[in-house]
Amino acid sequence: MSQKDSSVTKTNGLSNTGSRKHGLAPEESIAFIMKGLSREFVRALERRLSAHKINVGMWDPLRLLWKEDGQFQHELQKKVGVAQPTLVTALDRLEKRGFITRKRSTKDKRYVNIFLTSSGKKLEKEILHYADEIQNVAEQNMTANEHSTLIKIMQKLHESLGMDEYSNR
């Protein structure tokens, strides 16, 4: 690397061209940090949900159904972002607990709609506040400006990774 090239390297490991130096330490890796954060969020949620005999795998389908009841199972699977067998397991557990029912579509028998039962709807009042509670705990040392900046950065990361040439293969 020439004298000129080394002067363009910034302290975060990025050059002015956006390329990254090799050998990034884990504590500087966005993916490493986010994976750790994700684990902490999941643990915090698991601790709260365990009193209701709900696991984290059931959480996302419930939240999506609370927002829009009666979704097709395949749509729910795409929104949750898990493999079909993983979603089926979560839905089986929710159905056994009496929180959802499955009904085959009258328009197209290949599709199954997922509906909340009255118990599933009631559960929203009992556990949805955990999302806000955990977010508040996570943000307790953060200013409103830092929160806004973090959200914008995370949205940019999401957008950039969505444009990755390998994600479209």
trRosetta pair geometry for C-beta under 8 A, 3 or more apart (Angstrom, degrees):
i j d omega theta_ij theta_ji phi_ij phi_ji
1 5 4.5 -126 -171 91 89 128
1 6 5.1 106 129 -59 122 89
2 5 4.7 98 52 5 76 102
2 6 7.1 -147 91 -5 40 86
3 6 6.2 -60 -151 35 27 108
3 7 6.8 28 153 -24 61 108
4 7 6.0 -60 -158 28 30 112
4 8 7.5 24 152 -19 62 103
5 8 6.3 -61 -161 27 36 107
5 9 7.7 44 148 -31 64 96
5 15 7.9 -28 -171 -131 76 137
6 9 6.0 -39 -163 8 45 116
8 15 5.1 49 118 -160 103 90
8 16 4.6 -75 -174 -2 114 108
8 17 7.7 50 139 -9 139 84
9 13 7.5 -22 -171 -145 99 26
9 14 7.8 161 -152 91 60 27
9 15 5.3 -46 -96 -95 59 77
9 21 6.8 43 -141 -52 127 121
10 13 7.3 -36 78 32 77 21
10 14 5.3 -7 46 69 115 74
10 15 7.0 167 3 -108 82 22
10 16 7.5 117 -33 -60 104 59
12 28 7.4 167 -160 -161 66 114
13 20 5.4 30 136 -152 104 82
13 21 4.9 -113 -160 31 87 100
13 24 6.0 66 -163 -105 168 98
13 28 6.4 101 -14 157 140 141
14 18 6.1 -20 -166 -138 112 32
14 19 7.1 144 -151 72 64 32
14 20 5.8 -36 -95 -93 65 69
15 18 7.0 -45 69 22 73 20
15 19 5.1 1 33 55 113 84
15 20 7.9 -149 3 -76 79 23
15 21 7.9 111 -38 -48 91 80
20 24 6.6 -16 165 -59 124 125
21 24 7.1 132 82 -67 77 78
24 28 5.3 -124 -174 88 92 111
24 29 5.4 116 125 -75 120 87
25 28 4.8 77 62 14 84 106
25 29 7.2 -141 97 -22 41 89
26 29 5.3 -52 -146 19 37 120
26 32 4.4 -159 -164 -176 78 168
27 32 7.3 -83 -70 100 22 134
27 33 7.3 72 -152 -72 41 101
29 32 3.7 69 82 10 116 111
29 33 6.4 169 87 -10 61 83
30 33 6.0 -62 -148 41 28 107
30 34 6.0 22 158 -16 66 113
30 157 6.8 -159 167 -126 148 140
31 34 5.9 -58 -140 41 26 107
31 35 6.2 30 159 -23 63 107
32 35 5.9 -54 -148 32 26 111
32 36 6.7 25 154 -15 61 107
33 36 5.8 -59 -155 38 31 111
33 37 6.3 31 150 -18 66 107
34 37 5.4 -51 -144 39 35 114
34 38 6.1 43 154 -25 66 103
35 38 5.6 -50 -148 32 30 115
35 39 6.7 34 151 -20 62 102
36 39 5.7 -52 -152 32 33 112
36 40 6.6 31 151 -18 64 104
37 40 5.6 -56 -151 36 34 111
37 41 6.4 34 153 -18 68 104
38 41 5.8 -53 -148 36 32 111
38 42 6.3 31 153 -18 65 107
39 42 5.7 -56 -147 38 30 112
39 43 6.3 31 155 -20 65 106
40 43 5.7 -51 -145 36 31 111
40 44 6.4 32 155 -19 64 106
41 44 5.8 -56 -149 36 30 111
41 45 6.3 26 154 -15 64 109
41 134 6.3 93 -145 161 76 135
41 138 7.2 2 -92 -73 92 140
42 45 5.8 -59 -148 40 30 109
42 46 6.1 34 154 -24 67 107
42 56 5.5 17 -152 -115 91 161
43 46 5.6 -51 -142 35 30 113
43 47 6.5 34 158 -23 63 102
44 47 6.0 -52 -153 29 28 112
44 48 6.9 19 153 -10 60 108
44 134 4.8 128 121 -126 132 114
44 137 6.8 -169 -150 72 150 146
45 48 5.9 -63 -154 41 34 107
45 49 5.9 23 157 -14 72 115
45 56 5.8 92 103 -102 122 100
45 59 6.5 12 166 -93 136 163
45 130 6.3 103 -129 145 73 127
45 134 6.1 -23 -68 -67 78 158
46 49 5.9 -61 -135 44 28 105
46 50 6.2 44 162 -43 64 101
46 55 7.1 8 -123 -147 87 64
46 56 5.6 -46 -76 -44 86 109
47 50 6.2 -43 -152 9 24 116
48 51 7.1 -55 179 18 38 105
48 127 7.4 135 136 -146 107 91
48 130 4.5 150 124 -130 153 131
48 133 7.3 134 -100 80 157 138
48 134 7.5 -116 -5 -57 146 109
49 52 5.7 -71 -165 47 55 103
49 54 4.4 -93 -175 80 107 92
49 55 6.6 136 119 -108 135 18
49 56 6.8 160 40 -66 157 57
49 58 8.0 161 -175 63 142 106
49 59 6.7 -83 -91 -75 153 111
49 127 6.6 58 -108 -149 77 134
49 130 7.0 80 -59 -166 78 179
50 53 7.3 34 -170 -80 40 33
50 54 7.8 -117 -75 53 21 58
52 123 7.2 112 -177 -145 140 103
52 126 6.5 131 -105 129 138 126
52 127 5.8 -63 -8 -73 168 130
53 97 7.1 175 108 -117 112 132
54 58 5.1 -117 -164 76 87 134
54 59 6.8 106 149 -69 115 74
54 62 7.6 -12 -157 -22 137 156
54 97 7.9 97 -89 -165 77 176
54 123 7.7 119 -66 -168 145 133
54 127 6.7 1 39 -112 155 170
55 58 5.5 99 59 7 65 100
55 59 7.5 -102 111 -24 41 90
55 90 8.0 -124 74 -120 101 88
55 93 7.4 -14 28 132 108 163
56 59 5.2 -34 -154 4 43 126
57 60 7.7 -55 -168 25 31 97
57 82 7.9 63 -143 -85 88 173
57 86 6.9 -126 -146 175 119 91
57 89 6.9 -26 153 99 148 103
57 90 4.3 -141 143 -92 98 111
57 93 7.6 78 93 38 113 145
58 61 6.3 -68 -162 47 45 105
58 62 5.9 43 150 -23 77 115
58 90 5.1 177 -86 -162 56 96
58 93 5.9 -98 -78 92 119 121
58 94 5.4 149 -139 -68 110 100
58 99 7.9 73 -174 65 126 156
59 62 5.9 -68 -153 38 25 111
59 63 6.3 21 159 -18 66 108
60 63 5.7 -53 -142 36 32 110
60 64 6.3 27 160 -15 65 107
60 79 7.9 -179 162 116 108 86
60 80 4.6 116 123 -130 131 95
60 82 7.9 135 69 -13 147 120
60 90 8.0 -8 55 175 88 165
61 64 5.9 -60 -147 41 31 108
61 65 6.1 27 157 -16 67 110
61 76 5.9 47 -127 178 90 124
61 80 6.0 -15 -67 -80 72 137
61 87 6.8 124 -72 -149 127 89
61 90 5.6 149 1 125 138 129
61 91 6.4 -143 -166 -76 170 78
61 94 6.7 -111 94 -33 133 157
61 100 7.8 -41 138 -54 122 153
61 114 7.3 -66 -174 144 114 160
62 65 5.8 -62 -146 41 29 107
62 66 6.2 33 155 -23 67 104
62 94 7.0 -175 -69 -116 93 136
62 99 7.0 -34 -104 155 108 139
62 120 7.0 -148 -130 -163 94 96
62 123 6.9 -73 -157 105 135 129
62 124 7.6 -174 165 -83 104 76
62 127 8.0 13 127 82 151 128
63 66 5.7 -50 -146 32 30 113
63 67 6.6 28 153 -16 61 106
63 128 7.4 127 -108 -119 83 92
63 131 7.6 89 -109 -61 132 144
64 67 5.7 -57 -153 37 34 112
64 68 6.8 -38 168 45 68 86
64 71 6.7 -37 138 8 109 157
64 76 6.0 147 103 -134 145 85
64 79 5.5 119 -122 112 149 139
64 80 6.8 -100 -13 -66 148 84
65 68 7.0 -88 -136 74 29 48
65 69 5.5 54 -176 -105 77 59
65 71 6.6 -123 -98 15 71 110
65 76 7.5 11 -61 -116 88 127
65 100 7.0 -92 -127 -101 172 115
65 114 6.3 -89 -98 116 124 110
65 115 7.8 139 -156 -150 122 21
65 116 5.2 140 148 -53 124 104
65 120 7.0 -32 113 158 138 130
66 69 7.6 28 -105 -63 16 83
66 116 7.2 75 -80 -66 55 153
66 121 7.6 136 -114 -124 79 56
66 124 4.7 132 -122 -105 131 127
66 128 6.7 178 168 -88 173 131
68 71 5.8 77 108 -58 101 107
69 115 5.8 52 175 -139 100 65
69 116 5.2 -83 -122 13 114 102
69 121 8.0 -12 -85 -85 138 101
70 113 5.1 -8 -167 -177 68 121
70 114 7.1 172 -133 72 17 47
70 115 5.2 20 -86 -91 66 84
71 75 5.1 -120 178 82 105 119
71 76 4.9 123 108 -59 127 96
71 79 7.8 -44 176 15 159 142
71 113 6.9 157 84 -149 22 71
71 114 5.7 -16 65 49 74 97
72 75 4.4 87 63 6 91 106
72 76 6.9 -158 91 -8 46 86
72 105 7.3 -5 -107 -59 100 127
72 111 5.1 -44 -137 -169 117 116
72 112 6.8 111 -155 71 65 45
72 113 5.9 -53 -92 -95 50 59
72 114 7.6 93 -170 4 9 84
73 76 5.5 -55 -148 37 33 114
73 77 6.3 39 153 -25 66 104
73 87 7.2 141 -176 130 90 131
73 91 7.1 -8 -129 -77 110 166
73 102 7.3 17 -63 -132 123 111
73 111 7.3 177 28 -166 87 66
73 112 4.5 18 -9 74 124 99
73 113 7.5 -143 -28 -99 75 12
73 114 5.7 105 -80 -36 73 109
74 77 5.5 -47 -147 31 34 117
74 78 6.8 36 153 -18 62 101
74 84 7.9 -16 -113 -108 69 109
74 111 7.0 -82 10 -126 113 88
75 78 5.9 -53 -154 34 34 110
75 79 6.4 28 152 -14 66 109
76 79 5.8 -60 -147 40 31 109
76 80 6.1 26 157 -16 68 110
76 87 6.6 141 111 -163 100 139
76 114 5.9 4 -33 24 156 141
77 80 6.0 -57 -142 40 26 106
77 82 6.8 -100 -156 66 71 70
77 83 8.0 -27 -166 151 111 17
77 84 5.5 5 -141 -99 150 66
77 87 4.6 -112 -105 -7 86 167
78 81 7.3 26 173 -73 33 50
80 87 5.9 134 62 -98 149 112
82 86 4.1 -99 155 87 123 133
82 87 5.4 150 80 -51 111 85
82 90 7.9 82 71 -4 155 135
83 86 4.7 93 61 4 80 107
83 87 7.3 -154 93 -4 41 86
84 87 5.8 -58 -149 38 33 109
84 88 6.2 36 155 -23 68 106
85 88 5.5 -51 -144 35 34 115
85 89 6.5 40 155 -23 64 101
86 89 5.9 -51 -155 31 30 113
86 90 6.7 27 150 -14 62 105
87 90 5.6 -57 -152 38 36 111
87 91 6.1 33 153 -17 70 108
88 91 5.7 -56 -143 41 31 110
88 92 6.2 39 154 -26 65 103
89 92 5.7 -50 -148 31 28 115
89 93 6.7 26 154 -16 61 104
90 93 5.9 -57 -154 36 31 110
90 94 6.4 29 151 -17 66 108
91 94 5.5 -54 -144 39 35 112
91 95 6.1 37 155 -21 67 106
91 100 6.5 -74 -153 76 78 148
91 102 7.1 68 166 -67 126 119
91 114 6.6 -97 -131 -116 124 132
92 95 5.8 -56 -148 36 28 111
92 96 6.4 28 154 -19 64 106
93 96 5.7 -52 -145 36 31 111
93 97 6.3 24 156 -13 64 109
94 97 5.8 -61 -148 42 30 108
94 99 4.5 -81 -171 66 84 114
94 100 4.6 36 128 12 115 114
94 120 7.2 54 -179 -105 107 119
95 98 7.6 46 179 -70 32 23
95 99 7.4 -94 -74 52 24 70
95 100 5.4 -63 -79 73 67 87
95 101 6.9 99 -126 -104 93 35
95 102 6.6 -29 -96 -15 135 100
97 119 7.8 -147 133 121 81 137
98 117 5.8 -74 164 57 70 158
98 119 5.0 38 120 50 101 153
98 120 7.6 -151 124 -42 57 84
99 116 6.7 -41 165 -143 69 74
99 117 6.0 -156 -166 34 18 102
99 119 5.6 -100 -98 102 55 99
99 120 3.6 105 -174 -87 70 93
99 123 6.0 -7 -127 -6 116 150
100 114 5.5 -12 -171 -172 131 93
100 115 6.4 143 -159 77 74 42
100 116 5.9 -52 -102 -104 69 41
100 117 6.4 -147 -88 -11 14 87
100 120 5.5 81 -63 -79 59 155
101 114 7.8 159 79 -155 41 49
101 115 5.1 -18 59 65 87 98
101 117 5.9 95 -23 -65 96 94
102 112 5.1 -2 -172 179 106 120
102 113 7.2 152 -158 77 54 47
102 114 6.0 -24 -102 -101 71 64
102 115 7.8 171 -89 22 22 77
103 112 7.0 148 73 -160 32 69
103 113 5.0 -21 65 61 88 98
103 115 6.3 19 4 -1 113 119
104 109 5.7 14 171 -145 122 64
104 111 7.3 122 -161 85 59 50
104 112 5.7 -44 -100 -103 52 71
104 113 7.8 127 -144 16 4 78
105 108 5.0 6 95 57 133 65
105 109 6.7 -145 68 -86 79 22
105 110 7.6 -20 43 58 118 49
105 111 4.1 21 -3 79 135 100
105 112 6.9 -123 -20 -83 82 20
105 113 5.9 108 -75 -27 77 97
107 111 7.7 -8 71 49 87 125
108 111 4.9 53 89 11 102 109
116 120 3.6 -143 -158 99 88 127
116 121 5.0 113 133 -54 131 76
117 120 4.7 103 44 4 66 102
117 121 7.2 -128 96 -2 38 86
118 121 5.6 -52 -148 37 35 111
118 122 6.2 38 151 -22 65 106
119 122 5.5 -53 -145 37 32 113
119 123 6.4 44 151 -32 63 101
120 123 5.5 -44 -151 21 32 119
120 124 7.7 48 148 -30 55 89
121 124 6.0 -37 -172 6 41 115
122 125 6.2 -53 -171 31 48 108
122 126 6.8 39 140 -15 72 111
123 126 5.3 -64 -152 41 43 114
123 127 5.9 -12 169 17 80 112
124 127 7.2 -85 -136 51 18 76
124 128 4.9 18 -172 -31 66 125
125 128 7.1 -16 -83 20 15 107
127 130 5.4 -20 -177 -3 69 119
128 131 6.2 -33 -179 11 57 110
128 132 8.0 45 136 -2 70 98
129 132 5.6 -53 -161 41 55 110
129 133 5.9 60 142 -27 77 107
130 133 5.2 -55 -142 38 35 117
130 134 6.1 33 161 -19 70 105
131 134 6.3 -57 -148 36 24 105
131 135 6.4 24 153 -17 61 110
132 135 5.6 -58 -147 39 31 112
132 136 6.2 34 155 -22 67 106
133 136 5.8 -56 -151 34 27 111
133 137 6.6 27 151 -18 62 104
134 137 5.6 -51 -150 34 35 112
134 138 6.3 33 152 -18 66 106
135 138 5.7 -57 -149 38 32 111
135 139 6.1 12 159 -5 68 115
136 139 6.0 -66 -138 48 27 99
136 140 6.6 58 156 -65 62 83
137 140 6.0 -23 -157 -25 30 116
138 142 7.9 0 127 2 66 131
139 142 4.5 -79 -159 46 69 120
139 147 5.8 25 -138 -92 127 118
142 146 4.5 -130 -167 89 89 126
142 147 5.3 107 133 -59 125 83
142 150 7.4 -27 -158 -13 145 142
143 146 4.6 100 51 5 77 101
143 147 7.1 -135 96 -5 43 85
144 147 5.6 -50 -150 34 34 115
144 148 6.4 35 152 -19 65 105
145 148 5.7 -53 -148 36 32 112
145 149 6.3 32 153 -18 65 107
146 149 5.6 -55 -146 39 32 112
146 150 6.2 36 154 -23 65 106
147 150 5.7 -54 -148 34 28 113
147 151 6.5 28 155 -18 63 105
148 151 5.9 -54 -150 34 29 110
148 152 6.5 28 153 -17 63 107
149 152 5.7 -57 -150 38 32 111
149 153 6.3 30 154 -19 67 107
150 153 5.8 -57 -147 37 30 110
150 154 6.2 27 156 -17 66 107
151 154 5.8 -56 -146 38 29 109
151 155 6.3 31 154 -20 64 106
152 155 5.7 -55 -149 36 29 112
152 156 6.5 31 152 -19 63 105
153 156 5.6 -55 -151 35 33 112
153 157 6.4 35 150 -20 66 103
154 157 5.5 -49 -148 34 35 114
154 158 6.4 39 151 -21 65 104
155 158 5.6 -51 -148 35 32 114
155 159 6.3 33 153 -19 64 106
156 159 5.6 -53 -146 38 32 112
156 160 6.2 32 155 -19 65 107
157 160 5.8 -56 -146 37 29 110
157 161 6.2 22 159 -13 65 109
158 161 6.1 -60 -146 40 25 105
158 162 6.3 30 153 -23 61 110
159 162 5.6 -58 -151 34 29 116
159 163 6.8 20 154 -14 63 107
160 163 5.9 -64 -155 37 32 106
160 164 7.3 59 144 -50 62 84
161 164 5.4 -15 -161 -19 46 119
161 167 6.7 101 158 -48 68 150
162 167 6.4 -118 -146 98 31 159
163 167 7.7 78 71 45 10 127
164 167 4.4 87 70 -6 96 107
164 168 7.7 177 90 -6 58 83
165 168 6.4 -65 -159 36 37 105
165 169 7.6 49 147 -40 63 101
166 169 5.8 -40 -159 4 45 120
